[in-house]
Amino acid sequence: MKADLHGYLQGGRESLLWKLDGLGEYDIRRPLTRTGTNLLGLVKHSAATEIVYFGAVFGRPFEQELPFVGEAAQANADMWATADESREEIVDLYRRANAHADATIETLSLDDVGRVPWWGDATPTLRHVLVHVTAETQRHAGHADIVRELIDGTAGLLPSHDNLPAADEQWWSDHRRRVEQAALDADRRVSA
């Protein structure tokens, strides 16, 4: 059970990092939604999430204090990278956060209890936290998939398994037209 949950977390991590591959500094940082969602920010936020949930929650502090984590941090400071924070620095932080989380997951049993003050002082088990962080990581990997597709059209789960139909650009163009036409037709039907 633990290995299965951990495997899904690792899959989300790999997918999230893959979305940075082959892009320049501007593209990994630029906000592509009204709320500022960007690829490097998703990685930075995911690092903070693992540091907090698999560190502080279980009394296993991370090796480094981070100015964008905690009550004193500016709102959304973990959702974007400053100009002075390099891609390498944030990816390294994420990998170190992953290693710290992995050590917690390997050391504790699924029934060991932590403390989450921001959940009303809840005391969830490692199982609950592992499911929560895995769901959040996979959610952000999905965000990253959409953001990356907006940047350069690259989509899919992983480079070795994109999880998309085998199709050429013409098929995708025709498919998009079909979807658009269905949306227009449904709007006309409902509006009539």
ZALO-36062 format. One line per field, with one value per residue: x, y, z of N, C-alpha, C, O in turn. Coordinates in Angstrom, 3 decimals. Each point is the difference from the previous one (the first is absolute). Example, Ala and Ser with C-alpha at 12.3 -4.5 7.8 and 13.67 -1.06 7.14 Angstrom:
2
n_c1	c(13.190 -1.386);
n_c2	c(-5.690 1.069);
n_c3	c(7.800 -1.385);
ca_c1	c(-0.890 0.820);
ca_c2	c(1.190 1.190);
ca_c3	c(0.000 0.060);
c_c1	c(0.900 -0.770);
c_c2	c(1.200 1.090);
c_c3	c(0.000 0.730);
o_c1	c(1.036 0.509);
o_c2	c(-0.019 1.108);
o_c3	c(0.665 0.169);
! end
This chain:
192
n_c1	c(0.827 1.201 0.382 -1.721 -0.410 1.220 -0.862 -1.728 0.605 0.663 -1.728 -1.050 0.909 -0.284 -1.939 -0.215 1.006 -1.276 -1.500 1.358 -0.507 2.213 -0.348 -0.847 1.871 0.549 1.030 2.180 0.644 0.289 -0.452 -0.584 0.554 -2.192 -0.216 -0.016 -1.982 1.263 0.949 1.036 -1.449 -0.450 1.543 0.017 -1.564 0.482 1.296 -0.802 -0.929 1.341 0.655 -1.479 -0.636 1.612 -0.713 -0.352 -0.770 1.823 -0.428 -0.846 0.687 -1.147 0.943 -1.962 1.150 -2.203 1.375 0.567 1.459 -2.129 -0.065 2.092 -0.505 1.572 -1.647 -0.575 0.465 -1.715 -1.083 1.640 0.530 1.077 -0.077 -0.621 -2.196 1.861 0.296 1.972 0.072 -0.922 1.142 1.616 -0.627 -0.392 1.762 0.703 -1.030 0.666 1.907 -0.193 -0.710 1.469 1.311 -0.813 0.092 2.000 0.311 -1.058 -1.008 -0.719 0.877 1.933 0.356 -1.454 1.499 -2.270 1.919 1.416 0.663 0.753 2.002 -0.267 -1.369 0.718 -1.372 1.476 -1.015 -0.645 1.499 0.286 -1.553 0.104 1.580 -0.598 -1.418 0.864 0.996 -1.239 -0.664 1.445 -0.130 -1.688 0.276 1.220 -1.293 -1.345 0.747 0.390 -1.795 -0.431 1.168 -0.213 -1.647 1.749 -0.090 -1.351 -0.403 0.275 1.982 0.297 -0.799 0.035 0.157 1.540 -1.931 -0.070 1.237 -1.127 1.777 0.657 1.332 2.203 1.239 0.656 1.839 2.018 0.783 1.086 2.143 1.612 0.643 1.474 2.145 1.169 0.870 1.885 1.914 0.865 1.223 2.074 1.560 0.183);
n_c2	c(-1.196 -0.851 -2.204 -1.194 -0.267 -1.512 -2.060 -0.401 -0.677 -2.108 -1.395 -0.008 -1.325 -2.233 -0.792 -0.251 -1.748 -1.844 0.297 -0.903 -2.178 0.388 0.002 1.593 1.247 0.914 -1.216 -0.074 1.835 -0.423 2.113 -1.988 0.753 -0.339 -2.228 0.249 -0.925 -1.013 -0.022 1.818 1.391 -0.577 0.697 2.073 0.522 -0.596 1.538 1.899 -0.254 -0.181 1.941 1.110 -0.335 0.531 2.129 2.014 -0.349 -0.265 2.210 0.445 1.033 1.637 -1.053 0.105 1.692 -0.364 1.223 -1.736 -0.205 -0.649 -0.413 -0.646 -2.138 0.686 1.486 -2.118 0.460 -1.105 1.956 0.719 0.103 -0.069 2.231 0.569 -0.092 -0.927 0.145 0.809 2.250 1.038 0.228 1.569 2.118 0.580 0.540 2.120 1.529 0.106 1.100 2.231 0.938 0.276 1.803 1.958 0.608 0.759 2.190 1.542 -0.065 -1.756 -1.562 -0.056 0.464 0.935 1.587 -0.109 1.055 -0.333 -1.711 2.025 0.513 0.340 -1.767 1.371 -1.390 -1.509 -1.611 0.482 -0.227 -2.056 -0.753 0.502 -0.950 -1.991 -0.117 0.333 -1.728 -1.606 0.482 -0.268 -2.084 -0.369 0.527 -1.348 -1.639 0.427 -0.045 -2.020 -0.989 0.697 -1.269 -2.122 0.259 0.910 -2.026 0.204 -2.187 -1.358 0.723 -0.805 1.779 0.087 -2.220 0.050 1.039 -2.153 1.813 -0.001 0.985 -1.273 -1.754 0.379 0.097 -1.887 -0.994 0.849 -0.612 -1.976 -0.058 0.650 -1.500 -1.543 0.688 -0.030 -1.951 -0.661 0.879 -0.823 -1.893 0.116 0.497 -2.034);
n_c3	c(0.000 1.731 -0.039 0.805 2.189 1.120 -0.173 1.367 2.053 0.417 0.195 1.980 1.569 -0.111 0.772 2.216 0.961 -0.070 1.613 1.536 0.095 0.108 2.195 -1.330 0.108 -1.960 -1.587 0.493 -1.160 -2.175 0.628 0.849 2.036 -0.064 0.063 -2.218 -0.399 1.568 -2.020 -0.785 -0.979 -2.123 -1.489 -0.858 -1.519 -2.102 -1.010 -0.885 -2.019 -1.794 -0.936 -1.250 -2.124 -1.474 -0.121 -0.948 -2.062 -1.286 -0.113 -2.038 1.867 -1.040 -1.723 -1.063 0.897 0.167 -1.292 -1.282 1.710 -0.201 2.192 0.456 -0.361 -1.433 0.274 0.434 2.134 0.959 -0.118 1.365 -2.177 1.965 -0.160 2.080 -0.375 0.787 -2.213 -0.741 -0.022 -1.742 -1.910 -0.070 -0.378 -2.137 -1.264 0.185 -1.302 -2.147 -0.472 -0.151 -1.915 -1.673 0.297 -0.725 -2.148 -0.665 0.399 -1.227 2.005 -1.155 1.342 -1.129 2.176 -1.445 -0.561 -0.014 0.543 -1.707 1.268 0.509 -0.897 -2.199 0.234 -1.625 -1.071 0.800 1.178 2.093 1.634 0.816 1.412 2.188 1.272 0.838 1.736 2.040 1.015 0.943 2.074 1.705 0.770 1.432 2.182 1.336 0.799 1.731 2.123 0.914 0.883 2.083 1.430 0.726 1.506 1.074 -0.976 1.765 -0.325 -1.749 0.750 2.068 1.097 -2.258 -0.421 -1.633 -0.502 -0.592 0.497 -1.958 -0.954 -1.725 0.444 0.380 -1.856 -1.039 0.805 -0.496 -2.016 -0.057 0.667 -1.435 -1.538 0.690 0.008 -1.908 -0.755 1.025 -0.752 -1.900 0.178 0.813 -1.533 -0.915);
ca_c1	c(-0.827 0.870 0.772 -0.914 -0.231 1.260 0.203 -0.829 0.631 1.187 -0.454 -0.365 1.243 0.701 -0.789 0.137 1.332 0.149 -0.608 1.003 1.017 0.068 -0.535 0.854 -0.350 -1.264 -1.141 -0.274 -0.384 -1.052 -1.347 -0.894 -1.389 -0.317 0.581 1.458 0.552 1.183 0.614 0.995 -0.737 -0.633 1.052 0.365 -1.115 -0.010 1.103 -0.463 -1.024 0.636 0.796 -0.894 -0.814 0.801 0.992 -0.558 -1.176 0.436 1.115 1.243 0.280 0.839 1.358 0.135 -1.198 -0.307 -0.761 -1.317 -0.784 -0.326 -0.954 0.570 0.224 -0.942 -1.002 0.364 1.439 0.498 -0.616 0.747 1.432 0.546 1.040 1.253 -0.072 0.253 -0.681 0.785 -0.197 -1.349 -0.064 0.787 -0.828 -1.069 0.586 0.344 -1.286 -0.433 0.830 -0.428 -1.316 0.205 0.540 -1.129 -0.897 0.659 0.241 -1.229 -1.045 -1.168 -0.876 0.602 -0.831 0.646 -0.838 -0.173 -0.710 -0.848 -1.213 -0.714 0.808 -0.295 1.082 -0.152 1.018 0.865 -0.814 -0.834 0.886 0.543 -1.079 -0.224 1.101 -0.025 -1.093 0.414 1.081 -0.609 -0.794 0.916 0.546 -1.021 0.127 1.221 -0.259 -0.765 0.862 1.008 -0.666 -0.217 1.282 0.572 -0.762 0.409 -1.014 0.106 0.365 1.459 0.561 -0.022 -1.396 -0.743 -1.378 -0.866 -0.166 1.021 -0.667 0.827 -0.523 -1.282 -1.021 -0.260 -0.695 -1.379 -0.610 -0.301 -1.153 -1.189 -0.336 -0.494 -1.325 -0.932 -0.253 -0.856 -1.329 -0.657 -0.355 -1.160 -1.148 -0.434 -0.381 -1.167);
ca_c2	c(1.196 1.166 0.075 0.469 1.432 0.676 -0.061 1.034 1.280 0.105 0.246 1.415 0.779 -0.114 0.715 1.431 0.454 -0.134 1.147 1.056 -0.384 0.628 1.364 1.062 0.624 0.730 -0.907 -0.769 0.929 0.950 -0.346 -0.282 0.064 1.217 -0.110 -0.031 -1.349 -0.152 -1.311 -0.040 0.229 -1.259 -0.834 0.623 -0.256 -1.425 -0.198 0.506 -0.922 -1.213 0.391 0.224 -1.166 -1.149 0.493 0.602 -0.744 -1.189 0.331 -0.312 1.252 0.021 0.498 1.412 0.821 0.645 1.229 -0.058 -1.021 0.327 1.081 1.317 0.101 0.786 -0.839 -0.558 0.103 -1.298 -0.321 0.599 0.127 1.333 0.043 -0.470 -1.444 -0.694 -1.270 -1.056 0.119 -0.465 -1.437 -0.642 0.055 -0.999 -1.337 -0.157 -0.158 -1.366 -0.925 0.152 -0.647 -1.449 -0.518 -0.047 -1.078 -1.288 -0.181 -0.105 -0.916 0.720 0.346 1.023 1.201 1.309 1.092 1.040 1.113 0.727 -0.794 0.018 -0.821 -1.403 -0.964 -1.025 -1.040 0.107 -0.434 1.138 1.039 -0.506 0.125 1.433 0.595 -0.618 0.631 1.361 -0.068 -0.382 1.165 0.998 -0.555 0.309 1.429 0.166 -0.541 1.008 1.172 -0.348 -0.065 1.387 0.588 -0.509 -1.117 -1.271 -0.499 -1.407 -0.416 -0.089 -0.097 -1.388 -0.463 1.263 -0.277 0.659 -0.799 0.173 0.825 1.076 1.353 0.151 -0.646 0.855 1.187 -0.424 -0.315 1.272 0.572 -0.768 0.405 1.383 -0.025 -0.552 1.057 0.994 -0.599 -0.122 1.357 0.416 -0.810 0.438 1.412 0.182);
ca_c3	c(0.000 0.080 -1.246 -1.051 0.206 -0.251 -1.450 -0.634 0.310 -0.840 -1.375 -0.093 0.070 -1.285 -0.997 0.281 -0.409 -1.452 -0.675 -0.130 -0.982 -1.305 -0.008 0.505 1.278 -0.067 -0.123 1.221 1.057 -0.358 0.469 -1.115 0.455 0.749 1.343 -0.097 -0.059 -0.861 0.193 1.073 1.236 0.407 0.592 1.284 0.916 0.328 0.952 1.299 0.488 0.534 1.173 1.136 0.363 0.420 0.943 1.216 0.472 0.734 0.884 -0.708 -0.698 -1.193 0.239 -0.341 0.147 -1.267 0.238 -0.637 0.699 1.377 0.274 -0.310 -1.439 -0.803 -0.669 -1.305 -0.250 -0.474 -1.295 -1.103 0.257 -0.197 -1.031 0.602 0.259 -1.269 -0.271 0.637 1.444 0.350 -0.286 1.053 1.209 -0.147 0.158 1.422 0.688 -0.310 0.778 1.394 0.081 -0.164 1.266 0.937 -0.441 0.249 1.430 0.774 -0.475 -0.521 1.126 0.848 0.013 0.001 0.489 -1.016 0.634 -0.947 -0.203 1.275 0.899 -0.301 0.183 -1.033 -0.127 -1.184 -1.135 -0.389 -0.547 -1.264 -0.988 -0.219 -0.767 -1.324 -0.748 -0.325 -0.995 -1.283 -0.432 -0.537 -1.245 -1.000 -0.307 -0.789 -1.337 -0.740 -0.209 -1.007 -1.297 -0.423 -0.395 -1.257 -0.541 0.592 0.928 0.341 1.349 0.102 -1.350 -0.453 -0.049 0.003 0.383 -0.975 -1.219 -1.044 -1.012 -0.546 0.230 -0.692 0.827 1.144 -0.491 -0.275 1.287 0.664 -0.717 0.418 1.373 -0.092 -0.626 0.987 0.988 -0.654 -0.198 1.302 0.424 -0.806 0.414 1.320 -0.077 -0.868);
c_c1	c(0.869 0.764 -0.870 -0.237 1.244 0.295 -0.820 0.537 1.205 -0.373 -0.383 1.214 0.714 -0.717 0.167 1.352 0.198 -0.519 0.970 0.978 -0.129 -0.519 1.010 -0.548 -1.357 -1.186 -0.286 -0.527 -1.239 -1.374 -0.949 -1.465 -0.197 0.659 1.518 0.627 1.118 0.719 0.976 -0.655 -0.690 1.017 0.380 -1.084 -0.020 1.141 -0.440 -1.022 0.623 0.816 -0.890 -0.701 0.810 1.122 -0.653 -1.162 0.404 1.216 1.350 0.398 0.956 1.325 0.154 -1.316 -0.196 -0.873 -1.408 -0.903 -0.261 -0.896 0.519 0.198 -1.075 -0.971 0.479 1.491 0.589 -0.528 0.698 1.455 0.435 1.080 1.334 0.005 0.158 -0.848 0.708 -0.214 -1.366 -0.153 0.790 -0.779 -1.093 0.550 0.398 -1.271 -0.543 0.770 -0.396 -1.350 0.145 0.528 -1.109 -0.918 0.599 0.139 -1.276 -0.935 -1.173 -0.943 0.608 -0.736 0.877 -0.962 -0.019 -0.811 -0.947 -1.212 -0.813 0.648 -0.314 1.238 -0.145 1.128 0.883 -0.792 -0.819 0.859 0.564 -1.043 -0.226 1.082 0.069 -1.086 0.393 1.086 -0.570 -0.845 0.905 0.706 -0.995 0.004 1.196 -0.187 -0.734 0.862 1.034 -0.630 -0.282 1.289 0.439 -0.707 0.381 -1.033 0.289 0.540 1.507 0.586 -0.053 -1.413 -0.894 -1.481 -1.012 -0.179 1.136 -0.668 0.952 -0.673 -1.371 -1.126 -0.360 -0.752 -1.471 -0.753 -0.402 -1.204 -1.298 -0.460 -0.588 -1.415 -1.052 -0.350 -0.939 -1.428 -0.766 -0.438 -1.238 -1.261 -0.560 -0.519 -1.275 -1.307);
c_c2	c(1.257 0.171 0.498 1.502 0.810 0.039 1.049 1.402 0.214 0.267 1.449 0.903 0.015 0.788 1.505 0.523 -0.066 1.237 1.170 -0.263 0.763 1.427 0.977 0.595 0.702 -0.958 -0.787 0.886 0.828 -0.479 -0.182 -0.108 1.309 -0.011 -0.163 -1.374 -0.075 -1.286 -0.043 0.252 -1.260 -0.937 0.544 -0.268 -1.467 -0.357 0.428 -0.953 -1.244 0.304 0.125 -1.291 -1.205 0.394 0.449 -0.812 -1.206 0.262 -0.334 1.230 -0.171 0.663 1.508 0.713 0.768 1.223 -0.018 -1.061 0.491 1.214 1.377 0.215 0.850 -0.965 -0.369 0.093 -1.312 -0.369 0.653 0.139 1.439 -0.070 -0.541 -1.494 -0.733 -1.265 -1.123 -0.013 -0.573 -1.490 -0.767 -0.015 -1.059 -1.412 -0.266 -0.172 -1.402 -1.014 0.047 -0.693 -1.517 -0.627 -0.102 -1.165 -1.366 -0.292 -0.272 -1.071 0.841 0.449 1.018 1.319 1.253 1.042 1.113 1.143 0.739 -0.809 -0.042 -0.899 -1.488 -0.864 -1.145 -1.030 0.300 -0.410 1.171 1.090 -0.438 0.080 1.479 0.606 -0.607 0.634 1.419 0.011 -0.344 1.153 1.051 -0.505 0.230 1.464 0.225 -0.513 1.029 1.227 -0.291 -0.069 1.402 0.647 -0.490 -1.222 -1.361 -0.415 -1.457 -0.232 0.034 -0.122 -1.423 -0.554 1.236 -0.165 0.697 -0.905 0.274 0.741 1.085 1.350 0.208 -0.622 0.894 1.258 -0.322 -0.283 1.288 0.674 -0.714 0.433 1.407 0.023 -0.544 1.054 1.056 -0.529 -0.127 1.360 0.500 -0.740 0.506 1.436 0.228 -0.050);
c_c3	c(0.000 -1.307 -1.153 0.113 -0.341 -1.508 -0.742 0.283 -0.909 -1.462 -0.218 0.017 -1.351 -1.090 0.162 -0.477 -1.512 -0.724 -0.148 -1.155 -1.314 -0.076 0.575 1.284 -0.028 -0.004 1.269 1.122 -0.322 0.455 -1.180 0.405 0.752 1.371 -0.024 -0.098 -1.035 0.381 1.171 1.358 0.497 0.646 1.379 1.047 0.431 0.942 1.395 0.616 0.617 1.252 1.230 0.421 0.453 0.956 1.282 0.577 0.854 0.891 -0.601 -0.826 -1.180 0.339 -0.135 0.272 -1.292 0.233 -0.590 0.619 1.423 0.129 -0.393 -1.508 -0.676 -0.688 -1.402 -0.324 -0.507 -1.382 -1.192 0.422 -0.229 -1.083 0.521 0.318 -1.324 -0.117 0.743 1.510 0.411 -0.273 1.054 1.319 -0.063 0.197 1.458 0.841 -0.221 0.847 1.481 0.211 -0.095 1.297 1.052 -0.340 0.308 1.494 0.784 -0.555 -0.498 1.117 0.959 -0.207 0.036 0.537 -1.034 0.615 -0.939 -0.448 1.293 1.030 -0.153 0.221 -1.008 0.043 -1.213 -1.242 -0.545 -0.660 -1.347 -1.109 -0.344 -0.888 -1.401 -0.865 -0.406 -1.074 -1.372 -0.558 -0.631 -1.260 -1.142 -0.383 -0.920 -1.424 -0.854 -0.289 -1.080 -1.391 -0.530 -0.509 -1.376 -0.581 0.565 1.042 0.318 1.390 0.235 -1.398 -0.555 -0.156 0.067 0.329 -0.912 -1.216 -0.990 -1.153 -0.484 0.249 -0.656 0.817 1.180 -0.406 -0.281 1.308 0.725 -0.665 0.381 1.392 0.002 -0.588 0.956 1.055 -0.578 -0.167 1.310 0.506 -0.752 0.441 1.330 -0.048 -0.798 0.742);
o_c1	c(-0.210 0.125 0.466 0.099 -0.080 0.524 0.491 -0.071 0.172 0.677 0.343 0.059 0.416 0.635 0.169 0.063 0.684 0.511 -0.256 0.630 -1.085 -0.042 0.805 -1.089 -0.801 -0.961 -1.163 -0.516 -0.636 -0.333 -0.100 -0.846 0.971 0.368 0.616 1.216 -0.148 -0.165 -0.101 0.429 -0.066 -0.318 0.143 0.308 -0.237 -0.152 0.203 0.034 -0.383 0.018 0.348 0.020 -0.436 0.782 -0.098 -0.096 -0.700 0.688 0.940 -0.167 0.909 0.081 0.999 -1.070 0.964 -1.005 -0.836 -1.048 0.908 -0.322 -0.790 0.321 -1.161 0.396 0.461 0.380 1.043 0.303 -0.494 0.326 -0.335 0.465 0.824 1.054 -0.824 -0.469 -0.640 -0.119 -0.100 -0.607 -0.444 -0.013 -0.253 -0.618 -0.175 -0.023 -0.533 -0.590 -0.066 -0.200 -0.636 -0.408 -0.056 -0.410 -0.708 -0.092 -0.009 0.104 -0.122 -0.794 -0.677 -0.459 1.020 -1.087 1.048 -1.230 -1.057 -0.807 -0.684 -0.677 0.002 1.130 -0.397 1.085 -0.340 0.165 -0.021 -0.375 0.090 0.324 -0.139 -0.316 0.312 0.236 -0.253 -0.039 0.361 -0.019 -0.318 0.344 0.402 -0.128 -0.094 0.539 0.346 -0.006 0.234 0.604 0.092 -0.039 0.276 0.495 -0.679 -0.369 0.751 0.402 0.470 -0.708 -0.162 -0.186 -0.373 -0.674 -1.133 0.844 0.482 -0.849 0.901 -1.101 -0.858 -1.080 -1.180 -0.888 -0.893 -1.170 -1.109 -0.854 -1.033 -1.191 -0.995 -0.868 -1.118 -1.153 -0.932 -0.973 -1.202 -1.087 -0.901 -1.077 -1.214 -0.948 -0.606 -1.061);
o_c2	c(0.904 1.115 0.766 0.727 1.034 0.989 0.612 0.880 1.081 0.774 0.588 0.987 1.052 0.688 0.720 1.044 0.848 0.353 0.906 0.930 0.119 0.576 -0.361 -0.346 -0.156 0.189 -0.286 -0.502 0.535 -1.180 0.867 -0.399 0.682 1.054 -0.185 -0.116 0.443 -0.503 -0.887 -0.561 -0.235 -0.703 -0.764 -0.355 -0.302 -0.871 -0.725 -0.260 -0.414 -0.791 -0.476 -0.359 -0.740 -0.844 -0.763 -0.158 -0.356 -0.935 -0.343 0.002 -0.830 0.769 0.558 -0.518 0.480 -0.084 0.822 -0.331 0.504 0.671 0.866 1.109 0.010 -1.092 0.854 -0.184 -0.007 -1.083 -0.077 0.006 0.606 -1.083 -0.484 -0.557 0.151 -0.560 -0.830 -1.062 -0.721 -0.711 -1.052 -1.010 -0.698 -0.819 -1.114 -0.786 -0.615 -0.923 -1.036 -0.714 -0.737 -1.099 -0.966 -0.753 -0.906 -1.156 -0.842 -0.393 1.172 0.921 0.439 0.307 0.056 -0.326 0.499 -0.037 0.458 0.494 -0.988 -0.601 -0.750 0.486 -1.106 0.255 0.822 0.602 0.239 0.540 0.805 0.392 0.353 0.697 0.702 0.309 0.411 0.826 0.626 0.227 0.548 0.797 0.267 0.344 0.721 0.574 0.208 0.515 0.839 0.445 0.232 0.859 0.802 -0.613 -0.988 0.786 -0.671 0.928 0.660 -0.395 -0.188 -1.067 0.453 0.975 0.255 -0.859 1.127 -0.557 0.431 0.070 0.686 0.579 0.185 0.457 0.758 0.358 0.111 0.560 0.644 0.199 0.260 0.719 0.512 0.098 0.438 0.698 0.262 0.131 0.588 0.590 0.147 0.340 1.066 0.138);
o_c3	c(-0.808 -0.505 -0.843 -0.989 -0.663 -0.514 -0.948 -0.858 -0.562 -0.677 -1.025 -0.732 -0.484 -0.799 -0.984 -0.649 -0.574 -1.062 -0.793 -0.504 -0.569 -1.087 0.858 0.457 0.921 0.746 0.283 0.999 0.908 -0.114 -0.869 -0.801 0.329 0.521 1.050 0.153 -1.139 1.112 0.848 1.009 1.207 0.959 0.955 1.138 1.169 0.857 0.974 1.203 1.094 0.943 1.080 1.177 0.882 0.438 0.961 1.217 0.948 0.410 0.716 -1.220 0.021 0.959 0.453 -0.317 -0.597 0.706 0.376 -0.555 0.662 -0.981 -0.377 -0.427 0.410 -0.405 -0.758 -1.157 -0.654 -0.502 -1.125 1.188 -1.018 -0.354 -0.775 0.307 -0.901 0.991 0.645 0.612 0.992 0.801 0.460 0.705 0.982 0.680 0.495 0.947 0.923 0.561 0.661 0.983 0.753 0.376 0.760 0.884 0.439 0.413 0.898 -1.162 0.354 -0.190 0.930 -1.100 0.686 0.478 -0.410 -0.008 0.432 -0.788 0.270 0.833 0.976 -0.022 0.366 0.522 -0.852 -1.060 -1.208 -1.041 -0.927 -1.121 -1.171 -0.964 -0.962 -1.168 -1.133 -0.913 -0.997 -1.210 -1.056 -0.873 -1.133 -1.175 -0.993 -0.947 -1.163 -1.118 -0.870 -0.977 -1.205 -0.881 -0.893 -0.946 -0.281 0.873 -0.707 0.702 0.927 -0.926 -1.206 -0.584 1.082 0.331 0.408 -0.255 -0.110 -0.696 0.719 0.547 0.556 0.118 0.300 0.719 0.376 0.137 0.521 0.687 0.180 0.239 0.676 0.494 0.056 0.419 0.675 0.286 0.042 0.562 0.598 0.093 0.143 0.708 0.113 -0.609);
! end
